[in-house]
Amino acid sequence: MNQPAENQTPSGAVSLAQSSPTVGTFRERDGALEWSGRQETVRIEPWGPDAVRVRARLGGPVLQGLPGALLPDAPPADSAVKIGDGRGTLTVGALTVEVDAEGLVRFLRTADGSELLAEERAHFWWPGPRLYTAVGNGYHRLEQRFAAYDDEKLYGLGQHQHGRLDQKGLVLDLIQRNAEVGIPVLTSSRGYTLLWNNPAIGRVELAHNGTRWVADSARQIDYWITAGAPADAQRRYSAVTGRTPMLPEWAAGFWQCKLRYRTQDELLSVAREYKRRGLPIDAIVCDFFHWTHLGEWKFDPKEWPDPAAMVRELDELGIKLVVSVWPSVSPLSENHPVMEQRGYFIGTQYGPMAHADWPDKEVASTVQVAFYDATNPDARAFVWSKVKENYLDPYGITAFWLDACEPELKPGFSENLRYWAGPGLEVGNLYPAENSRTFHEGLLAAGEDEVITLNRSAWAGSQRYGAALWSGDIGTDFATLRRQIAAGLNTALSGIPWWNTDIGGFHGGDPDDPAYREVMVRWFQFGALSPLMRLHGFRDPGMPLGPEMTGGPNEVWSYGEEAGAILERCLRLRERLKPYVLKVMREAHEDGLPVMRPLFLEFPGDQAAWSVDDAYLFGPDLLVAPVLTAGATARTTYLPAGARWTDAWTGEEYEGGRAVTVDAPLDRIPLFLRDGASLPVAE
């Protein structure tokens, strides 16, 4: 319940100017605490249990309705505002926010008053913790500074290929790129989680002498913060940005893919062979260049002469067809003229409409393609109408792969882009979430109640649109595999529970090379214990980029008899675990907890668990320790304190709180069951 502020003037404001010429004014307004001074307004309001939203703006009251990740309505929460003694406080459950007379903000644990996070000045004179550098027309380069803490570890921030789980000491660009996904939510070992609720292009600096969030051009500072252990923070965060839907049952199984099946016959022959061999398979992907022209969003009848028969046969085999849909539109597309005339493309401040060079059919060279503006609701409706007309209505296709949805502009100058939602620098990171929204809203409106799209990029809140993320076009060696563990765990802590990699990596890999076969086996084992299990890649020998391209074979039987037998056992392991996978997926849907979990999510009191970056929990009961080095036949891993662990293969038991070394022959990924959990791991 909101309580009245203390010591207010009749207008509701409390002026502290009598005690110092530099202090501002406090006000309680609609349950929020506001501080005003030096032409700046800071508004702090309850935003769910144990959480607040902070907005700050130069030149007037804070703005409402700007693009962001938070749902429009905050969950209810009891709160209290107090003003007096030269400061204002807002208490929301476990979190208390304190603002001093100078407008400096501190976040405290309500229970004992200890500091979770505090703003910090850059200098005792200028600038303060919030800096607004004018860039014109009411926009500013924004900087928000916080103190650094020597013992702090920092996690989340989307998906990156730097290989670090704890990102303290790093500088990360807040921008979308292939394999680099900026999701500005940060979880701290000090007991808070913070969302930078701003889709502007910028960066975050996690230095040892301070943390700084930067937006290159935006209208106001906006962030959300909650207090509590990481699991509680995930529940709170997913409640204010939206929970993921329930994963469709078929999506919990094995997805077969390669770059690329060129024809209907080629794709069907692979599906039939899986069934002939008695191998589990739930989905198969029809990749890019299956279309007539880029941006027509329909099958080329020369290569896909009877999609209805193809889908019908796949349905009979129990296999879901997933179709690649790109956001780019060739000038040769029949849709290009009307989309340009209606303003459905991303615009530019200077120069032509085109955004990328890309090959298309019936032309010898690349063409200049545009990207539809996913922030424009009319553009979303138009694109969905074509997808519905050409895939859903005639063939019943409901699963889509949303590739190149950063979007993959060349060159990537966000300063020159103009979106329906605002200038490129202010809203550029929003695009992948809005692109997945196109399909989520379209499928729901069409009466479909199961929605999943596979996306190469994402932003905060993408999960509420049924968006799965994969780790992009990555390498094919053990070093790259090792980096995916941290990438997946930080993605999980960024609110995206549906995540996977191209099993085996993307760029290359020779199926006849014994060294690469070992990589594939170890990656496939990891893939079987990933939230989604999907085989993909551009295998050797490759071909130049273009409509005729394909890569080498990439089916489980493509890797020789010994490796193939191991891959088959992994498929059957995934199939046995599918009920458990769906159980954990329901936790993500109903409670907001990720599927792939860092050890500290379940064991926050074990300090050693906060540093484990090469193993993880799959749901609450299964600890996974992938083999990440060539030639390894044993694996050492840490088992968290507070539980008893059982080797899922041998039955040997271990008390937690120590590292153990177990055998890890080529056909085995080390797995440990928690506190007597019973899962069908062993055959």
Secondary structure, DSSP 8 states (H G I E B T S, - for coil): -----SS--TTSEEE-TTT-TT--EEEEETTEEEEEETTEEEEEEE-STTEEEEEEEESSS--SS-S-SS-SS------EEEEETTEEEEEETTEEEEEETT--EEEEETTT--EEEEB--SSSSS--SEEEEEEETTEEEEEEEE---TT--EEEEEE-SS--SS-TT-EEEES-BTTBEEEEEEEETTTEEEEE----SEEEEEETTEEEEEEEEES-EEEEEEES-HHHHHHHHHHHH-------GGGGSEEE--S---SHHHHHHHHHHHHHTT----EEEE-TT-BSSTTS-SB-TTT-S-HHHHHHHHHHHT-EEEEEE-SEE-TTSTTHHHHHHHT-B-EESSS-S--EEE--TT-SS-EEEEEB-TTSHHHHHHHHHHHIIIIIHHH---EEEETTTTT--SS--GGGEEETTEEHHHHGGGHHHHHHHHHHHHHHHTT-----EEES---TTGGGGTEEEE--S---SHHHHHHHHHHHHHHHTTT---EE--BT-SB---TT-HHHHHHHHHHHHHHHTSSSEEE--B-SS---SSTT---S--SGGGGHHHHHHHHHHHHHHHHHHHHHHHHHHHHHHHH---SEE-HHHH-TT-GGGGG--S-EEETTTEEE----STT--EEEEEE-TTSEEEETTT--EEESSEEEEEE--TT---EEEETT-------
